[in-house]
Every structure is written in structure tokens, then in C-alpha cells.
Amino acid sequence: MVYFEVIIGAIVITLALIYYYIKRKEESIRNKFTSQQIKYVKTPNILIQAYKGLRAELYEYEQVKKWGKVFGTRFLGSPTIFLCEPELIQLIMSKEFTNFTNRRANEQWKRIRSVVTPTFSTGKLKRMKPRLDDSIDTLMANFETFSQEKLQFNVKELFGAFAMDTILQVAFGTKKRAELKNNKNTGKATNFLEMLLEAEDEHEQMLAKENNGTNAIKNDNGNSKLIKFMTNDEIISQCIQFFIAAYDTTTSAISLSCYLLALNQSVQDRLYEEIETYFNRLQLESDGTELDPSKLMTFESLSQLEYLNAIINETLRLYPPIPIERTASKDIELVTEDGSHRLNVKKDDIIHIPAYTLHRDERYYPDPETFKPERFIDNPEFHKYAYLPFGTGPRNCVARSLALYEVKMALINTIYRYRLSVCEQTKIPMDFYINGQILSPKEVVLKVDKR
Ligand code: HEM
């Protein structure tokens, strides 16, 4: 009995201490933001809200609607500034970027990024094209099989397999056939892993030269220049990061575009017409030996599809995959050029930019909940920092071009061959996972008719 009372007593004391700790922490964050002249708000715990069934981006949307475009709070345990003001976002993402470098130490991130960025250049993407074509062939074969078996099915499953196949091929070169056939075995790296390993070899050669006294890694001023290399551990961690960053985002972007096209038949018709005209033009310009017009597409010619581009932009406006975050590396007073906005940020403050909410700002997107691709054609002059599906500034999505390339290829091939429409099993409004870090639909069941 005494033993039981001791346990109860210990639990009560522990809970009281936790409560006291949270209160103190809350109080210190409140005082901190008050001293920075930032409105402090005690927001409900996001994890408890998720447990109750509220999705993260809707939670953020509610909070910003209630408290405004700039406020400080305790978010996931840390002092966080919620920010939905494009003028201030611009300062953080570009001019003052070096003071908001995010999670990793700046030099390490800069070095890794300097290796990774060139692997996604237009030239390298062109080299990867045969691999992407191969993934598209598999996607279309799957569509053929599924549409023969059932009238309606979960298209997300097929696009998920496509995204996985693409990342396996593009990043790790899992299939050699296409590479040998189309690149004539030039000896040049055609996948991401080979490119990273090439960069590592280059670094080793540089070190060898340095040991020989040639001082290869000093710049003209005698300072050490940024060394482009990655350790084995960093290469492995980068590959894992690719899977995480590439799979869900790309799958969701393609699946949700299809969902919106199925809901908006007139938009789908206009897109089909655009693709048909584009294919006719490609065929006219070709020597006539290739009968499948989709094989004539090139990386450059895809930019001619203005309406497709607008559809993808609008899908990512409505459903950006993740919020953007940056951490301040020092105390800094942000002031816009015209002085209309200021923000006093302290070292380690987290800047949380809920892209889902930012993309619903009525100043830039009238009637924000409506799917209107035209807004990206008729009025593309809205504030650049009010649209962040791929983030922005030096830390933006390193694979933006590859991702858009994949999404475009998948949509063109699908819509050219199939008409998509909603059916009884289609979830309207869309049903998303609640606890995922990425905005990802549970399933996208559509009726799929061969054209
Ligand atoms: C439609 C598809 C995609 C979307 C919407 C998307 C979006 C994003 C966003 C919002 C960020 C954070 C940017 C920031 O903080 O400013 C990001 C970062 C990143 N993404 Fe993507 N992404 C997509 C596809 C991909 C793919 C296919 C890959 C890889 C093959 C990839 C690799 C990365 C990496 C490595 C980062 C971290 C960059 C860094 O910290 O330097 N993403 N992405």
C-alpha cells in the first residue's frame, strides 16, 4: 500500500514539474517575443491537434487567419515566427539568406550543395532523358494493364511506382539498357550516384596535387576555396534524402494534377488540345521515322506547353507539399526598403512559412480555393515570394527542373491517351494523410477511359 502511494506521489510530482517547466518555457518565449515587438500567441499544441484529426496545413491556416501574417509562438517546443508576408519572406530568402541557413552548418551545406546542384543542370538532365523515357514506358504499360482490368482505379499507385522507378533510374542507374542504347556509352556519368562519385574522385585528385605542392585548393587570393567533395557517409545520406524528398512530392504533384483535371473537364479538354497541337508540330518537324509523337518530346520543347505549365503551377499552389523553414544564425533587424515592414529576429528563432496558407493570400490569388490555371497565364505578375512550392533562394529544391520534367512527362502521356473523370469512389474533397510531413493524398481513385 505504502509502495503504491509512493508511486502515485512520484507521478504527481513529475507531472507538476513538467507542467512547471512548460509554463516557464512558455513565459520566457512570451517575454522574448514581446521584447522583439512581435505579437506573441499561445497556439494549441500541433501534435494534440493532429491526434484529434486536424491536418498540419489546416491548423496553420486557422492560426494565421486568426492571428495575422506575422506572429511569434512556441511551435514544436521552439520559439517560432509564423510568417506569411511576402515582403519579409523575400528578405529572409534572398538578401539576408546567409543569416538564415537552416538546419546544417553553413559550410557543410554549401559544400554538399555545390556538388549536388550541377548534377541537376539542364545538360545533365538531358543526359538522363533516356532513363526518364524508360520509366514513362513502364508507366504507360501499367496504365494499359490496369485500364483493361478495371474501369476505375487508384492512379496514385501507378504514379507512385513511376516516381520510384524514376528516382531509381535517374539517381542510381538501376537499368543500363537505355543508357547504353541512347548515350552510346560515352563514359560520362548518366546518373546521380555516378556524378557524386565523379565529384569525389575529382576531390581526391585535387588533394593528391596539393600533397605534391601544387596548392590546388587555394584561390587567387591565397584563401582556401570551396572544395567540391562529399564523404562516403554524406553520399549515402544524400541518396536517402533524395528518396524522402523525391518520392512523395512527385507522386502527389502528378496524382493531384490528375484529380483536379478529372474534376475540371473543360480544363482537361483544353490541355488535351494543347498536347495534340504540340504533337502535330513535333511530327511535322521530324523526319517521319518516329511514329509515336511522345518520343519526339525534348526537354526544351516542353516549355512551349503554356497551359500544362499553368495547370502544374496551380496544382502546386493549392497543394504545396511542405512548409518552408529557416533558422536565424544571428540577431538581425529586417527592414524592407520602403520601411513598410520590419521584423526583429533573434539568433535561433525559427521562421516558419506555411506555404499552403501563403498560397491562399487573397491579395494575390482572388477566390483562392478555386482551381484556375488561367491565373498563372493572365496575371503572372503576383509577388514572387507569395508562391513557394519549391521554396526559394539558394536553399530551394535542388531538383526542381527534374521534378517538373517528370510531372510534365507523366501528365502529357496520360492525358494524351486517357480521359480521366471522377467516380463514386473519388474522395471529394480530397482525403490527405494527417501525420505525414508531406501533404500527400491517401488515394486518388478515378475513372480512366482510353481516348
Ligand atoms: C513536385 C515535386 C517536388 C516538390 C514540390 C519539391 C519541393 C521541395 C521544397 C519545398 C523544398 C524545400 C525548399 C526550401 O526550403 O526553400 C525541397 C528541398 C529539396 N528537394 Fe524537392 N521537391 C520536389 C521533388 C524533388 C525531387 C524529385 C528531388 C530529388 C531527386 C528533390 C530533392 C530535394 C532536396 C535534396 C532538397 C533539399 C535542398 C537543400 O536543402 O539544399 N525534390 N523540395
Residues whose N, C-alpha, C, O or C-beta is under 5 A from the ligand:
A	BS01	HEM	R113 F242 A245 A246 T249 T250 A253 P321 I322 I324 E325 L388 P389 F390 G391 T392 R395 N396 C397 V398 A399 A403
